[in-house]
Amino acid sequence: MVFLNGRFLPIEEAKVPVLDRGFIFGDGVYELVPVYSRVPFRLDEHLARLERSLAGVKMRNPYSQAQWRATLYRLIDAQPFQDQGVYFQVTRGVAKRDHSFPQGAEPTVFMMANPLVTPPRELVENGAAAVTAQDNRWLRCDIKSISLIGNCLLRQASAEVGAAETILFRDGKLTEASASNVFAVKQGVILTPPKSNLILPGITYDVICELALANGLPLEFREVDESEVRAADEVWVTSSSKEVLAIVSLDGAKVGQGRPGPAFARMYQLYQEFKQKVMRAGKREAVSA
Ligand SMILES: Cc1ncc(COP(=O)(O)O)c(C=O)c1O
């Protein structure tokens, strides 16, 4: 069961006209909300980011926060599985093809819940491989745009060599990865680029930073040189589906000892505990680290 423009229906019956600006121009924004045991994780923050993405592309939010929540809960309850990744997609709607914005088009709103696939134990314990690439995307990476061809091309570079992610550098500085944020650890200090127009403000990134601060782990928000990433003791990628995952090889070279490090082990555990806390609190309460 999916949601399209006010109706719940089987995915096979969900159809969007070919003139939808999402199809024609990639003109829209999206969110992915992880749901554990039917409890959405950091929903307020995801809805706030959706609002910012919509404002960033000059679209009005078609629904109130209460409407988004009610629709999400109905969708969650309609699924036969417990852990879900729920996509929210909003496009500028259907209109005669013209780059400039149409007058009076109704936004298209689509939501679907997939089973949430987090990294299997084997990957958590042994870590993953990544490659690197120049970040050649646009300069509004802070908008969660459905125009993902830049990210798809970059992700494909790692997929082709069987690696889990493509870590990106712009002008010699770390930005993020094709579908995740990046942290490096050197001598116990966790380093990550500050939020800017060059990275997506990850909801998981915020959780990781909150957990570091709440547990007294040294954390620095600053520009991170490409050479620092290559010489780091540990590298992690974070996202709603990857949670926090250790990168143990970069372009075929070992990161640190070539195994997930102690800072990762600690952060992974803190993250899992935090998830448990959210689940125990139930679906309508916000939980902080
Ligand atoms: C480019 C990019 N950066 C970072 C992230 C991580 O964001 P979040 O933690 O909110 O899932 C994503 C998630 O899909 C992404 O696509």
The ligand as an SDF file (V2000), in Angstrom:
LIG
                    3D

 16 16  0  0  0  0  0  0  0  0999 V2000
   23.9310   12.9690   -0.2880 C   0  0  0  0  0  0  0  0  0  0  0  0
   23.5070   12.5130    1.0580 C   0  0  0  0  0  0  0  0  0  0  0  0
   24.1790   12.9300    2.1450 N   0  0  0  0  0  0  0  0  0  0  0  0
   23.8510   12.5310    3.3860 C   0  0  0  0  0  0  0  0  0  0  0  0
   22.7910   11.6630    3.6030 C   0  0  0  0  0  0  0  0  0  0  0  0
   22.4400   11.2240    5.0130 C   0  0  0  0  0  0  0  0  0  0  0  0
   21.2650   11.8380    5.4450 O   0  0  0  0  0  0  0  0  0  0  0  0
   20.3460   11.1760    6.5820 P   0  0  0  0  0  0  0  0  0  0  0  0
   21.2430   10.8860    7.7370 O   0  0  0  0  0  0  0  0  0  0  0  0
   19.3440   12.2190    6.8820 O   0  0  0  0  0  0  0  0  0  0  0  0
   19.7810    9.9210    5.9990 O   0  0  0  0  0  0  0  0  0  0  0  0
   22.0490   11.2130    2.5170 C   0  0  0  0  0  0  0  0  0  0  0  0
   20.9100   10.3100    2.7330 C   0  0  0  0  0  0  0  0  0  0  0  0
   20.2930    9.8150    1.8580 O   0  0  0  0  0  0  0  0  0  0  0  0
   22.4030   11.6370    1.2150 C   0  0  0  0  0  0  0  0  0  0  0  0
   21.7130   11.2310    0.1350 O   0  0  0  0  0  0  0  0  0  0  0  0
  1  2  1  0
  2  3  1  0
  2 15  2  0
  3  4  2  0
  4  5  1  0
  5  6  1  0
  5 12  2  0
  6  7  1  0
  7  8  1  0
  8  9  2  0
  8 10  1  0
  8 11  1  0
 12 13  1  0
 12 15  1  0
 13 14  2  0
 15 16  1  0
M  END
$$$$
